[in-house]
Amino acid sequence: MSGVDDDLRSAVLESEADEVARPVVVSETGPARNRPRKELALLLALLVMGGSILALVMTSFNDAAIYSKGVDEVVQHGADLQSKNLRVQGTLVKGTLVRRESPCEYRFRLKKNGSEIGVSCAQRMVPDTFRDVPEIDVDVTATGKLAADGHFQASEIMAKCPSKYDMKQRAAAGEKAPHGGMPPGVAPAAQVN
């Protein structure tokens, strides 16, 4: 068996000697040389695409942003807010709600912290809770843009409805409900014992 081992050992030594004696040729145009260029091109393409997407997203959201301000803030900083989409919050000034038929438009005034602003809204439909009720303050939120003359052009109107619990307390104190009759199960103050 030692003869087989000797033959195997000599074959291994012979093959190693051939490997050492054979020159190694490095090709300058082989796949290893082109790989860094391809990786760099791919990296640059991905960076350009990512930058383009980021720029598109950032410029798109500037027009979609809505700034929520009170009437007093809009009056105070009106010049800075003219080109922006706004959501103005305030209380309806009593006796100012007017509806024009042709063209259909609602005009009213909002107030907050001593400041007032005129609002117009060209809509046929407004919320049921948007009413000028003498006994109750109606909180209104108008979404739109501020005109150059300081008048607010609303595209959407939202009015805060008093909660049913608030109305039960008011009914017990003898006040009328702003949008219809008394809440179910509540008797007027004169009938409460």
C-alpha positions as CSV (number, residue, x, y, z in Angstrom):
1,M,0.0,0.0,0.0
2,S,2.9,2.3,0.5
3,G,3.5,2.2,-3.2
4,V,0.1,3.8,-3.8
5,D,0.8,6.4,-1.3
6,D,4.2,7.2,-2.8
7,D,2.6,7.5,-6.3
8,L,-0.1,9.8,-5.0
9,R,2.4,12.0,-3.2
10,S,4.6,12.3,-6.2
11,A,1.6,13.2,-8.4
12,V,0.6,16.0,-6.0
13,L,4.1,17.4,-5.9
14,E,4.3,17.3,-9.6
15,S,1.0,19.2,-10.1
16,E,2.1,21.9,-7.5
17,A,5.3,22.4,-9.4
18,D,3.4,22.9,-12.6
19,E,1.2,25.6,-11.0
20,V,4.2,27.5,-9.6
21,A,6.0,27.4,-13.0
22,R,3.0,28.6,-15.0
23,P,2.8,32.5,-15.4
24,V,-0.4,34.3,-14.3
25,V,-1.9,36.5,-17.0
26,V,-4.1,39.4,-15.8
27,S,-6.4,40.8,-18.5
28,E,-7.0,44.5,-18.5
29,T,-10.4,44.3,-20.3
30,G,-11.7,41.4,-18.2
31,P,-14.9,41.4,-16.2
32,A,-13.1,42.5,-13.0
33,R,-12.0,45.7,-14.7
34,N,-15.5,46.7,-15.9
35,R,-17.3,45.9,-12.6
36,P,-16.5,49.1,-10.7
37,R,-17.7,51.3,-13.6
38,K,-21.0,49.4,-13.8
39,E,-21.5,49.7,-10.0
40,L,-20.7,53.4,-10.1
41,A,-23.1,54.0,-13.0
42,L,-25.9,52.0,-11.2
43,L,-25.2,54.0,-8.0
44,L,-25.4,57.4,-9.9
45,A,-28.7,56.3,-11.6
46,L,-30.2,55.3,-8.2
47,L,-29.2,58.6,-6.7
48,V,-30.7,60.6,-9.5
49,M,-33.9,58.7,-9.3
50,G,-34.1,59.1,-5.5
51,G,-33.4,62.8,-5.7
52,S,-36.1,63.3,-8.4
53,I,-38.7,61.4,-6.4
54,L,-37.8,63.4,-3.2
55,A,-38.0,66.7,-5.1
56,L,-41.4,65.8,-6.6
57,V,-42.8,64.8,-3.2
58,M,-41.5,68.0,-1.5
59,T,-42.9,70.3,-4.2
60,S,-46.3,68.5,-4.3
61,F,-46.9,68.9,-0.6
62,N,-46.3,72.6,-0.5
63,D,-49.6,73.2,-2.3
64,A,-51.5,70.6,-0.3
65,A,-50.5,71.9,3.1
66,I,-53.4,73.7,5.0
67,Y,-52.5,76.1,7.7
68,S,-55.0,76.2,10.6
69,K,-55.3,79.7,12.1
70,G,-57.7,81.7,14.2
71,V,-59.4,84.8,12.9
72,D,-57.1,87.0,15.0
73,E,-54.0,85.4,13.5
74,V,-55.2,85.7,10.0
75,V,-56.0,89.4,10.5
76,Q,-52.6,90.0,12.1
77,H,-50.5,88.1,9.5
78,G,-52.7,88.5,6.5
79,A,-50.0,89.6,4.0
80,D,-47.9,86.4,4.8
81,L,-50.9,84.1,4.4
82,Q,-52.3,85.3,1.1
83,S,-50.9,82.5,-1.1
84,K,-51.5,79.7,1.3
85,N,-54.4,77.3,1.8
86,L,-56.0,78.2,5.2
87,R,-58.4,76.8,7.7
88,V,-59.8,79.8,9.6
89,Q,-61.5,79.2,13.0
90,G,-63.9,81.7,14.7
91,T,-67.3,82.4,15.9
92,L,-70.1,83.5,13.6
93,V,-70.9,87.2,14.2
94,K,-74.7,87.4,15.0
95,G,-76.8,88.9,12.2
96,T,-74.2,88.8,9.5
97,L,-75.2,85.6,7.7
98,V,-76.6,86.5,4.3
99,R,-77.5,84.2,1.4
100,R,-77.5,85.5,-2.2
101,E,-79.5,83.5,-4.8
102,S,-77.8,84.4,-8.1
103,P,-75.0,83.4,-8.1
104,C,-75.4,81.3,-5.0
105,E,-73.2,82.6,-2.3
106,Y,-73.1,82.9,1.5
107,R,-71.6,85.9,3.2
108,F,-70.9,86.3,6.9
109,R,-68.3,87.5,9.4
110,L,-66.2,85.5,11.8
111,K,-64.7,86.8,15.0
112,K,-62.1,85.7,17.6
113,N,-60.3,87.6,20.3
114,G,-61.6,90.9,19.2
115,S,-60.7,90.5,15.5
116,E,-63.2,90.1,12.6
117,I,-62.9,88.9,9.0
118,G,-65.4,88.9,6.2
119,V,-66.0,85.5,4.6
120,S,-67.8,84.5,1.3
121,C,-68.6,81.0,0.3
122,A,-69.9,80.1,-3.2
123,Q,-71.7,76.9,-2.2
124,R,-75.3,75.7,-2.6
125,M,-75.0,73.3,0.3
126,V,-73.8,74.2,3.8
127,P,-74.0,72.1,7.0
128,D,-77.4,72.0,8.8
129,T,-75.6,73.2,11.9
130,F,-74.5,76.4,10.1
131,R,-77.3,78.7,11.3
132,D,-77.4,82.2,12.8
133,V,-79.1,81.4,16.1
134,P,-79.5,84.5,18.4
135,E,-79.1,82.6,21.7
136,I,-76.1,80.4,20.8
137,D,-72.6,81.1,19.6
138,V,-71.9,79.0,16.5
139,D,-68.2,78.0,16.1
140,V,-67.3,77.9,12.4
141,T,-64.2,76.6,10.5
142,A,-63.8,77.8,6.9
143,T,-61.3,76.4,4.5
144,G,-60.1,78.4,1.5
145,K,-57.7,81.3,0.6
146,L,-57.3,84.9,1.7
147,A,-58.0,87.4,-1.1
148,A,-55.8,90.4,-1.7
149,D,-58.4,92.7,-0.1
150,G,-58.3,90.8,3.2
151,H,-61.6,89.0,2.5
152,F,-61.6,85.2,3.0
153,Q,-62.8,83.1,0.0
154,A,-64.1,79.8,1.5
155,S,-64.4,76.6,-0.4
156,E,-65.7,74.6,2.6
157,I,-67.7,75.5,5.7
158,M,-67.9,73.4,8.9
159,A,-69.9,74.4,11.9
160,K,-69.6,72.9,15.3
161,C,-72.8,71.5,16.6
162,P,-73.3,71.8,20.4
163,S,-73.3,68.3,21.9
164,K,-76.5,66.7,23.1
165,Y,-75.3,66.9,26.7
166,D,-74.6,70.6,26.4
167,M,-78.1,71.0,24.9
168,K,-79.7,69.1,27.8
169,Q,-78.1,71.5,30.3
170,R,-79.2,74.5,28.2
171,A,-82.7,73.1,27.9
172,A,-82.9,72.6,31.7
173,A,-81.9,76.3,32.1
174,G,-84.7,77.3,29.8
175,E,-82.8,77.9,26.5
176,K,-84.1,76.8,23.1
177,A,-82.3,74.2,21.0
178,P,-80.5,75.9,18.1
179,H,-81.5,73.3,15.4
180,G,-85.0,72.1,16.0
181,G,-86.9,71.3,19.2
182,M,-85.8,70.1,22.6
183,P,-83.8,66.9,22.8
184,P,-85.9,63.8,23.4
185,G,-86.8,63.3,27.0
186,V,-85.9,66.8,28.1
187,A,-88.7,69.1,29.4
188,P,-88.5,72.9,29.2
189,A,-87.4,74.6,32.4
190,A,-90.9,75.8,33.3
191,Q,-92.1,72.2,33.6
192,V,-89.1,70.8,35.6
193,N,-90.0,70.3,39.3
